Amino acid sequence: MYQLIKKLLFSFPPENIHHGVMRGLKIAHSLPLGKKLINAFCSSKKTGLERELWGLTFPNPVGLAAGFDKDARYTDELASLGFGFVEIGTVTPLAQPGNDQPRLFRLPADKALINRMGFNNEGAVAAAKRLLKRRSNIIIGGNIGKNKQTPNEEAVSDYEKCFHALFDVVDYFVVNVSSPNTPNLRALQEKEPLKQLLHHLQLLNAQKTKSKPILLKIAPDLTPEQLDDIIEIVQETGLAGIVATNTTISREGLQTPAEEVTAIGAGGLSGLPVKDKSTAVIRYIHERVGKKIPIIAAGGIFTAADAREKLEAGAVLVQVYTGFIYEGPTIAKKICAGLTNQ
């Protein structure tokens, strides 16, 4: 059914229809029996998929990646769609509009998206206030970044502000230094600035009565030498894990005509084209450290087979984003069913 509806949805600009559909879901969720019907249709009833990690119990390993619910507006509704966890953000200390529109583009021939959103969000405090009001107990990750106008030399302060604002309302943190849509952000993945940032956040974390897991989200475009540095830094700073991976800046191997891709311009590519890159990064890290660094997989996950590939490569949890757009609201249910029946 969704594949028929998708043709209509894809006739509208991506960002507009995203907000329209999510507002509609929120209204439906608030109606008498609405939540129960959504849950019955979209949530998996399969058992045996629970994951114990960082002192948290994930009801299933299929989460929603950051970028979909940037401002924590829809966590209760997304919980009813059967996700095992939801990552909000990326949030920044101050609200910012992001890059000029249009900034989100579909590549249907490749089952992909290109985005250059630019961390558009209402700020960490606004997200925290919404999370305080949520009714579901779904596990929430807080993906944090820096404001566009903040120079890299002052980036640590931005991440600190986000950390404090969200600490009481999220279950884990993800440090985003890998988005290609904020100028110079990826430079923070270099060894020394990254080490400084993560050491500082872990120092703040240790000062809390009970610390929270902090993970690092990395790009799929890193060299083996850079990945070796990441592994060293994660181990040295005692980080809880890695999210692999963010979007890619590569445009290799696309079925979409080159002139169309060129006309779209800059942005991070997500979906099926990043699948193999993401899996290769996961496998590279896992082969070197095994289970010592838990990995959340993101990138090109549309089916249970895709999720299984990531788990077999070494991931412990998976996240969908572009797959959710292309496969629809039952994606978590279908992946869980496939993983159960493997």
ABEGO torsion letter per residue (X at the ends): XAAAAAAAAAABBAAAAAAAAAAAAAAAAABBGAAAAAAAAABBABBGABBBBGGBBBABABBBBBGABAAGAAAAAAAAAGBABBBBOBBBABBBAEBBOBABBBBAAAGBBBBBAGGBBAEAAAAAAAAAABABABBBBBBBBBBAABBAAAAAAAAAAAAAAAAAABABBBBBAABAABBGAAAAABAAAAAAAAAAAAAAAAABABBBBBBBBBBAABBAAAAAAAAAAAAAAGBAEBBOBBBBABABGBABBAAAAAAAEBEBBBEAAAAAAAAAAAAAAAAAAEAABBBBBBEGBABAAAAAAAAAAGBABBBBAAAAAAAEAAAAAAAAAAAAAX
